[in-house]
Amino acid sequence: MNYKQQTLILFMGLLLCFGMDLAQSSVSEAIEETIQQLEKDLQNCVGGSAAILYHGKVVYLKTIGYVYRGGPAITEDTYFALGSVSKPIAALVVSDLIASGSISLNTSLETIIPDIPKGVQLQHILSHTTGYAYKGNTDIEKGAKRAEVISKLLKSKLNARPGKKFLYNNTAYSLLENVVEKAYGKSWISSFHDLLLERGLGHIAIITPPKNSSVAHPYHYDKKTGILSDLGHLPQNYPQAVSSSGGVYASLKDLLAFVKLQLSDEFDYLHIPRVEALDVFYWGIKFPCPEREMRSSYALGWRVFELKNDKKNVSRMVFHSGYLNGVSAFIGFMKKYDLALVVLVNDDQLIPQKAGETLWSAVIKKNHTIR
């Protein structure tokens, strides 16, 4: 019996222990389909880790490969660079300051951030609706320091009234760091660590992982040759310049704890769609239905997929993917099914995103009427 067969048998056994009949459970079938896809795709990476959480139980967990070729094996505690999966974690930090009364979503930020236009509120930063057109990506990729890109952002003009237009913007999102420093009274880095430690998430790191820790090295995938090349260093530019947008490091164990928190009612307000986000329709995703039948939105630090004809939000998946040169990540959940997925890979083949697409598509096809 091979590893794949053992994994699927274990998975089915766990579901039966929970009182579920795999043959009759369409969600379980969707999970199995996702597992089969992961088992296939993870064979092609240098190292990765993945888990599926269902009704509070880990029904699938996989660590595979090495932190670098010839190096130590990946474990549940191995750090991965998260790319944009950093954003929902930064949103959690902000949410604790909101809960404490230090700040609110509709707080206008002109008294906190000099030169920011009147009317820009915390909720606009979290939903990418500040109105700023300057994104800073080109400058960041050239090695620009944080002070430089923030200065350019604040000196640039708005191309829309705050709250009216979605534009995915790493630099504007990173203004959260300025807000947190003011509200918490400490540096962004100290605030980040303190507030996550209170949540039991003290292992999560930002900008750079702790010394002597297990960290997955980034590998770049060449589509033409199919070769994975060791980049030889951890991501620098985005983590240094806009760490709340793309500078967090976390392990599979960390993200399982994080997603369990997100499934609680406490954070529902972060997951409510705020603005239509159509950029995903240019990603080459194979959706389970025509685009006209689904809604893509941005919430507060999270993306959202759902069907337009779904009045009870049963089809809603709240998620975020992450991508940097050499790494990719995905975290997502469907609260109505008490179902979550975490996938981390130390290359940029987009295996995690594909797994997220597979899970949502499989659940939708098996449980919802598509017009």
C-alpha positions in Angstrom: 0.0 0.0 0.0 1.5 3.4 -1.0 1.5 6.6 1.0 -1.4 8.1 -1.0 -3.6 5.1 -0.3 -2.7 5.1 3.4 -3.5 8.9 3.6 -6.9 8.5 2.0 -7.8 5.5 4.2 -6.8 7.4 7.3 -8.9 10.4 6.0 -12.0 8.3 5.5 -11.5 6.6 8.8 -11.4 10.0 10.6 -14.6 11.1 8.9 -16.4 7.9 9.9 -15.3 8.5 13.5 -17.0 11.8 13.3 -20.3 10.0 12.3 -20.2 10.9 8.6 -20.8 8.6 5.7 -18.2 9.4 3.0 -20.4 8.0 0.3 -23.3 10.4 1.2 -21.2 13.4 2.2 -20.6 15.7 -0.7 -18.3 17.9 1.4 -16.2 14.8 2.2 -16.0 14.0 -1.5 -14.8 17.5 -2.2 -12.2 17.1 0.5 -11.0 13.8 -0.9 -10.8 15.4 -4.4 -8.6 18.2 -2.9 -6.4 15.7 -1.1 -5.8 13.7 -4.4 -4.9 17.0 -6.1 -2.5 17.9 -3.3 -0.9 14.4 -3.2 -0.1 14.7 -6.9 1.1 18.3 -7.0 3.2 18.3 -3.8 5.4 15.6 -5.3 6.7 18.3 -7.7 8.0 20.8 -5.1 11.2 21.0 -3.1 9.2 21.2 0.1 5.7 22.0 1.4 3.1 21.5 4.0 -0.7 21.3 3.9 -3.7 20.6 6.1 -7.5 20.5 5.9 -9.6 21.3 8.9 -13.1 20.0 9.1 -15.5 20.4 12.0 -12.6 21.4 14.2 -10.5 18.3 13.4 -7.4 18.1 11.2 -8.6 15.4 8.7 -5.5 15.8 6.4 -2.0 16.9 7.2 1.0 16.6 5.0 4.6 17.7 5.2 6.9 16.8 2.4 10.4 17.5 1.1 13.1 19.6 2.5 13.8 23.2 3.5 16.3 23.1 0.7 17.7 20.4 -1.4 19.9 18.1 0.7 18.8 19.9 3.9 16.5 19.1 6.8 13.0 17.8 6.3 10.0 20.1 6.4 8.0 19.9 9.6 4.8 21.4 11.0 7.0 24.1 12.6 9.0 25.0 9.5 8.7 28.7 8.6 7.5 29.7 5.2 7.3 33.2 3.7 3.6 34.0 3.3 3.6 36.8 0.8 0.2 38.4 0.8 -1.2 35.9 3.3 0.4 38.4 5.6 -2.6 40.7 5.2 -5.2 38.7 7.1 -2.7 38.2 9.9 -2.0 42.0 10.1 -5.8 42.4 10.1 -6.0 40.2 13.2 -3.5 42.5 14.9 -5.6 45.5 14.1 -8.8 43.7 15.2 -7.5 43.4 18.7 -6.8 47.1 18.9 -10.4 47.7 17.7 -11.7 45.3 20.4 -9.8 47.2 23.0 -11.3 50.5 21.9 -8.0 52.0 20.8 -9.3 52.6 17.3 -12.3 51.9 15.2 -13.0 51.0 11.6 -14.4 54.4 10.8 -11.6 56.4 12.5 -10.4 59.1 10.1 -6.6 58.9 9.9 -5.5 62.4 9.2 -4.7 62.9 13.0 -2.6 59.7 12.9 -0.8 59.9 9.5 0.4 63.3 8.4 -0.5 64.3 4.8 -3.1 61.6 4.4 -6.2 63.1 2.8 -9.3 63.7 4.9 -11.9 61.0 4.7 -9.5 58.0 4.6 -10.5 55.6 7.3 -9.0 52.4 8.8 -11.7 50.4 6.9 -10.5 51.8 3.6 -6.9 50.6 4.2 -8.1 47.1 5.2 -10.3 46.9 2.1 -7.9 48.5 -0.5 -10.2 51.4 -1.1 -8.1 54.4 0.1 -8.3 55.8 -3.5 -4.5 55.9 -3.9 -3.4 55.0 -7.5 0.4 54.8 -6.6 1.1 51.2 -5.7 4.8 51.3 -5.3 5.5 47.7 -6.5 8.1 48.8 -9.1 10.0 50.9 -6.5 9.8 48.1 -3.9 11.1 45.5 -6.3 14.1 47.8 -7.0 14.9 47.9 -3.3 13.3 51.2 -2.2 13.1 51.6 1.5 9.8 51.9 3.4 10.2 55.7 4.0 10.6 56.3 0.3 7.5 54.4 -0.9 5.3 55.8 1.9 6.5 59.3 1.1 5.6 58.8 -2.6 2.2 57.4 -1.6 1.3 60.2 0.7 2.4 62.8 -1.9 0.4 61.2 -4.7 -3.2 62.1 -5.5 -6.2 60.0 -5.0 -7.9 58.8 -8.1 -11.2 58.0 -6.3 -13.0 59.0 -3.2 -12.1 56.8 -0.2 -14.3 53.7 0.0 -15.5 53.9 -3.6 -13.0 52.0 -5.7 -11.0 48.8 -5.1 -7.3 48.8 -6.1 -5.1 46.1 -4.6 -2.3 48.1 -3.1 0.5 46.7 -0.9 1.9 50.1 0.0 -1.4 51.7 1.0 -2.3 48.5 3.0 1.0 48.9 4.9 -0.3 52.2 6.4 -1.7 49.8 9.0 1.7 49.8 10.5 1.5 53.6 11.2 -2.0 53.2 12.6 -0.9 50.3 14.9 2.1 52.2 16.2 0.0 55.2 17.2 -2.9 53.1 18.7 -0.7 50.6 20.6 2.1 53.0 21.6 4.9 50.8 20.5 6.8 50.1 17.3 5.0 48.1 14.6 7.3 45.1 15.2 6.8 45.1 18.9 3.0 45.6 18.6 2.8 42.7 16.1 4.6 40.3 18.4 2.9 41.4 21.6 -0.7 41.2 20.2 -0.1 37.8 18.5 1.5 36.4 21.6 -1.6 37.2 23.5 -3.5 35.2 21.0 -1.2 32.2 21.4 0.4 32.9 18.0 3.8 34.0 19.3 5.7 31.7 16.9 4.6 33.8 13.9 7.4 36.2 12.8 7.7 39.3 10.6 10.3 40.7 8.2 12.7 37.9 9.1 12.3 34.5 10.9 14.3 33.9 14.1 17.9 32.9 13.9 18.6 29.1 13.7 15.0 28.3 13.0 13.8 25.9 10.2 13.0 28.1 7.3 12.0 26.9 3.8 14.3 28.4 1.1 12.6 29.9 -1.9 12.9 28.2 -5.3 11.9 29.8 -8.6 10.1 27.7 -11.1 11.0 28.2 -14.8 7.9 27.5 -16.9 10.0 26.9 -20.0 12.4 24.4 -18.6 10.5 23.1 -15.7 13.5 23.6 -13.5 13.3 24.8 -9.9 16.3 27.0 -9.0 17.4 27.8 -5.4 17.3 31.6 -5.1 19.8 31.4 -2.3 18.2 34.0 0.0 14.9 34.8 1.7 12.7 37.5 0.2 13.9 40.9 1.2 12.2 43.8 -0.6 8.5 43.4 0.2 9.1 42.1 3.8 11.4 45.2 4.5 9.3 47.8 2.8 5.7 46.7 3.5 5.9 43.9 6.1 2.1 44.0 6.9 1.4 43.3 3.3 4.0 40.7 2.5 6.5 40.2 5.3 5.1 37.5 7.6 6.6 34.1 8.2 4.6 31.3 9.7 4.4 27.5 9.9 1.6 25.1 9.1 1.0 24.7 12.9 0.7 28.5 13.2 -1.8 28.9 10.4 -3.9 26.0 11.7 -4.2 27.9 15.0 -4.9 31.1 13.1 -7.6 29.7 10.9 -9.4 28.1 13.9 -9.6 31.6 15.4 -11.0 33.0 12.2 -13.8 30.4 12.2 -15.1 31.8 15.4 -17.9 34.4 15.4 -15.6 37.0 16.8 -14.1 37.8 13.5 -17.2 37.7 11.2 -17.0 41.4 10.6 -13.6 41.0 8.9 -15.1 38.6 6.4 -18.1 40.6 5.2 -17.6 41.7 1.5 -16.9 45.4 1.3 -16.2 46.1 -2.4 -16.3 44.2 -5.6 -12.8 42.9 -6.5 -12.7 41.8 -10.2 -8.9 41.4 -10.5 -9.2 37.6 -9.8 -10.9 37.1 -13.1 -7.5 37.8 -14.8 -5.6 35.2 -12.8 -6.5 32.3 -15.1 -8.6 30.5 -12.5 -10.9 27.7 -13.7 -14.1 28.6 -11.9 -16.9 26.1 -11.4 -19.4 28.4 -13.0 -19.5 31.4 -15.4 -18.1 34.6 -14.0 -21.6 36.2 -14.3 -22.9 33.8 -11.7 -20.3 34.4 -9.0 -19.2 37.4 -6.9 -15.6 38.2 -6.1 -15.1 40.8 -3.3 -12.6 42.1 -0.8 -13.5 42.2 2.8 -11.1 43.5 5.5 -7.7 41.8 4.9 -9.5 38.9 3.1 -10.8 38.0 -0.3 -14.3 36.5 -0.8 -15.8 34.2 -3.4 -19.5 33.3 -3.4 -22.4 32.6 -5.8 -24.7 35.6 -6.6 -27.8 33.5 -6.1 -26.7 32.4 -2.7 -28.8 34.4 -0.2 -27.5 32.6 2.9 -23.8 32.8 2.2 -23.4 29.0 2.2 -21.2 29.2 -0.9 -18.9 31.8 0.6 -15.2 31.1 0.8 -13.1 33.6 2.7 -9.4 33.3 1.6 -6.1 34.9 0.7 -3.3 33.7 -1.5 0.3 34.7 -1.3 3.0 34.9 -3.8 6.6 36.1 -3.8 9.5 35.2 -6.1 10.2 31.6 -4.9 7.3 31.0 -2.5 3.5 30.6 -2.6 0.8 30.1 0.1 -3.0 29.8 0.5 -5.3 30.0 3.5 -9.1 29.8 3.1 -12.3 28.6 4.8 -16.0 28.1 4.3 -17.6 28.8 7.6 -21.0 27.3 6.8 -19.3 24.0 6.3 -16.7 24.5 9.1 -14.1 23.7 6.5 -10.6 25.2 6.1 -7.5 24.7 4.0 -3.9 25.7 4.5 -1.1 25.1 1.9 2.5 26.3 2.0 5.1 25.6 -0.6 8.7 26.9 -1.0 8.5 27.6 -4.7 6.3 29.7 -7.0 4.4 27.0 -9.0 1.1 28.2 -7.3 0.3 24.8 -6.0 -1.4 26.3 -2.9 -3.7 28.5 -5.0 -4.6 25.5 -7.2 -5.6 23.5 -4.1 -7.8 26.4 -2.9 -9.5 26.6 -6.3 -10.0 22.8 -6.3 -11.7 22.7 -2.8 -14.0 25.6 -3.5 -15.0 24.4 -7.0 -15.6 20.8 -5.7 -17.8 22.0 -2.9 -19.8 24.4 -5.2 -20.3 21.7 -7.8 -21.6 19.2 -5.3 -23.7 21.4 -3.1 -25.1 24.3 -5.1 -27.3 24.9 -8.1 -25.5 26.8 -10.8 -27.8 28.6 -13.2 
